[in-house]
Amino acid sequence: MPVILENSHEFSNVTFVFDNKKKFLSTLELYLTENKEGFFNITQYMDGEEKVNLDTDFQFETVEEFKNNQPEITLFAFDIDFLASCLGISVGLATIIASTCAVACYFTD
């Protein structure tokens, strides 16, 4: 389930884990937020207990900002939305994958 916090990234979420008999097992929380320096902070909880709290050196940006900051790479008639849907991933991650493949193809062609 997505979680919206102040200064949080769209990938922040809470996951409820069940076994194959639909018995509740645990709760996992992942919060990607912007720290004071403008970088990502990753905080993870398992059953309410903090397991990770890490400031990174990766500049914080939303999915939309990430998409707008990508270099212009022509992906021909490639459908990013279809790739994201097919792989069950976000459009942002699908864009990274497609862009990486396009650059690799460009330099190896």
C-alpha positions in Angstrom: 0.0 0.0 0.0 1.5 3.4 -0.9 2.2 5.8 2.0 2.3 9.5 1.6 4.4 11.4 4.1 5.7 15.0 4.1 8.8 15.0 1.8 8.3 11.3 0.9 8.9 9.5 -2.4 6.1 7.8 -4.2 7.7 4.4 -3.6 7.2 4.7 0.2 4.9 1.9 1.2 3.5 -0.6 3.8 3.3 -4.3 2.9 1.2 -6.8 4.8 2.6 -10.3 4.5 0.2 -13.3 4.6 0.9 -17.0 4.2 -0.8 -19.2 1.6 -3.7 -19.8 4.0 -4.3 -16.0 4.3 -2.9 -15.9 7.8 -1.3 -12.6 8.7 2.5 -13.0 9.2 4.1 -9.5 9.4 4.2 -5.9 8.4 7.0 -4.3 6.4 7.3 -0.5 6.0 9.6 1.3 3.6 9.9 5.1 3.8 12.0 7.0 1.2 12.1 10.6 2.3 14.2 13.7 1.7 16.7 14.5 4.4 17.8 18.0 5.4 20.6 18.0 2.8 18.2 17.1 -0.1 19.3 13.5 -0.4 17.3 10.2 0.1 16.8 8.8 3.5 15.8 5.1 3.7 13.9 3.9 6.7 12.6 0.4 7.0 10.5 -1.2 9.7 9.6 -4.9 10.3 6.6 -5.4 12.6 7.0 -1.8 13.9 10.7 -2.3 14.8 13.2 -0.1 12.9 15.7 -2.2 10.9 17.3 0.4 8.7 17.7 4.2 8.9 20.2 5.4 6.3 21.0 8.7 4.8 22.3 8.3 1.2 24.3 10.5 -1.1 21.6 10.1 -3.8 19.9 13.4 -4.7 16.2 13.2 -3.7 13.7 13.5 -6.6 10.2 12.4 -7.2 9.3 10.0 -10.1 8.1 13.0 -12.2 11.4 14.9 -11.5 13.4 11.8 -12.4 11.5 11.4 -15.6 12.0 15.1 -16.5 15.7 15.0 -15.8 16.6 12.1 -18.0 18.8 12.7 -21.1 17.0 12.7 -24.4 17.3 9.2 -25.8 15.2 8.2 -28.6 13.5 4.9 -27.8 12.0 4.6 -31.3 8.4 3.4 -30.9 9.1 1.8 -27.6 6.2 1.9 -25.1 7.5 2.6 -21.6 4.0 2.2 -20.1 3.7 -1.3 -21.6 7.2 -2.3 -20.3 6.2 -1.1 -16.8 2.9 -2.9 -16.9 4.5 -6.1 -18.3 7.2 -6.3 -15.7 4.9 -5.0 -12.9 7.3 -2.1 -12.1 7.0 1.7 -12.0 7.2 3.8 -15.1 10.3 5.4 -13.5 12.1 2.1 -13.2 10.9 1.0 -16.7 12.4 4.3 -18.1 15.7 3.5 -16.5 15.7 0.0 -17.9 14.7 1.2 -21.4 17.2 4.0 -21.4 20.0 1.8 -20.3 19.2 -0.7 -23.1 18.9 2.1 -25.6 22.4 3.5 -24.6 23.9 0.0 -24.7 22.5 -0.7 -28.1 23.7 2.7 -29.4 27.3 2.1 -28.3 27.4 -1.6 -29.4 25.8 -1.2 -32.8 
